[in-house]
Amino acid sequence: MKPDNYFRQAAFLTSAARLSQCPPDEGYEVAFAGRSNAGKSSAINVICDHRGLAKTSKTPGRTQLLNFFELDEQRRLVDLPGYGYAKVSVSIKKDWQGNLATYLDKRQCLRGLILMMDCRHPLKDFDLQMLDWSAHIGLPVHVLLTKADKLKKGPASASLQKVKSALKERDGEFSVQLFSSLKKTGIAEAHQKLNQWLEGG
Ligand code: GDP
């Protein structure tokens, strides 16, 4: 399958609340994470050119789960639970975070993490925790600075530089780009990174 084509083939595969419910740990996986409202569902939909794809993760009861999308037999994208649902109790939050950390740490086929941050408010606590945890377990991270259409060129590139510098100061395999689901900008660059990981590079 040609890399450019398999994103369009994305189809919902299954949901998992814990590692034991995930599909077999084979092939290649890339996971998507972000604070709620960072633009994760929109980014997944635009990257796969498939409008309704990631809506499953907004279905009540599914927000706490890892949602798997199959690209082909060997490749999957994984929508991780959005962080910041105020209504859940602290103990439930801890439980998810435990499951999330276990997934990120133990999943052999996981090649990289796409971390969404609103370009107007990057590097919040959750983002820094994800970066530090990923560096700790040796997982590469590619940051999408989302909703880039909300900023003019100057402030957008200032945000990019700010995040670039912050990433350089930390250990870990990190990269970053601007992205807009609304204007469909940054898709080719995101595809390139995804292809690199999904092709085993
Ligand atoms: P999620 O909670 O991270 O999955 O975020 P969503 O993808 O549901 O997006 C949250 C809100 O931001 C929605 O109202 C989207 O329409 C909006 N949004 C997402 N991406 C963009 C974008 O690229 N530009 C603009 N202007 N709004 C966006």
Residues whose N, C-alpha, C, O or C-beta is under 5 A from the ligand:
A	BS01	GDP	R35 S36 N37 A38 G39 K40 S41 S42 A43 G82 K147 A148 D149 F179 S180 S181 L182
